Amino acid sequence: MPRRLFCAALSSPLWAAKTGGMSVAGVQLECVRSLLKRQPDATLKALAEMGFREAEGYSRTETLALVPKLKHYGLTARSCVVEVPLITQNWEPYPEYKPLSLAEAIDGVAAAGIEYFTMGYISPGARGDADDFYRRTADRMNVAGELCKKAGLKFAWQSHAFEFEGRAGMRPIDIYKERLDLKVVALELDVFWAGLAGQDPVRLLKEWKGHVPLLRLNDKAKDAPRQFSEQVGSGAYAALGEGAIDLTNVLRAAAGAGVEYCFLGQNQDPEDPLGSLRAALKWVNAR
């Protein structure tokens, strides 16, 4: 049986024909974070009515609290973004987090029935001593991956722009590629951040084939400058299909790379995030 590609909507007959019958159904809950704080039921109901069936949580504690409501509205939390210091073991740069052990966090995510335990963004002040930091972090991701495997979870790390900065062969992503145990550590490729850093997401999907089960689908504005910092200005994002990234080819490449879940997002629409997701869904269904 071929592996399924999950993305941001219910499958359309045309898209299914082009991709071998793969279904589409995932959303980045981060895009509606403010709405979820104020109106969780109304927000989740709206997402479900649009056709979303899979979700990626933006915070371990908040995602765990939302799991019962997600289930109630027919949504499944496939991935949960967790605190970076659970892996790096350095809580000092993250005063907003309450420290706990990696084992405790893994047990909680596993008990909630979430599939992927996903390490999020490493803030600039937490990156330590350059190359050695990334080597240590890769080694600690390997440990976390083994622990997740024993608990029935899968471990992934989420890419951003900074991993692509530097000389080829010495960039953080190169160190990770060389040092990670890909049997227990997987990549979640963020298409927007890769594009912003001047990378071709299609090429990256081919390079990480078989080890990139998660995809975050966002588009980049055509005039957004190349950069390796995640401090982006207003207008850096674009509506799906209207930006600089060839998302149709990205989705085709994702299918060939073995992507399991693709989470749709539009991270810069504070006025009407649900409307943006609805429009994105329409774009995907029209492929």
Secondary structure, DSSP 8 states (H G I E B T S, - for coil): -----B-SS---HHHHHHTTS----EEEGGGGHHHHHH-HHHHHHHHHHHT--EEEES-HHHHHHHHHHHHHTT-EEEEEEE-THHHH---TT-TTS----HHHHHHHHHHTT-SEEEE----GGG--STHHHHHHHHHHHHHHHHHHHHTT-EEEEE--SGGG-SSTTTSHHHHHHHHS-TTTEEEEEEHHHHHHTT--HHHHHHHTTTS--EEEE-EE-TT----S-S---TT-EE-TTSSSS-HHHHHHHHHHHT--EEEE---S-SS-HHHHHHHHHHHHHT-
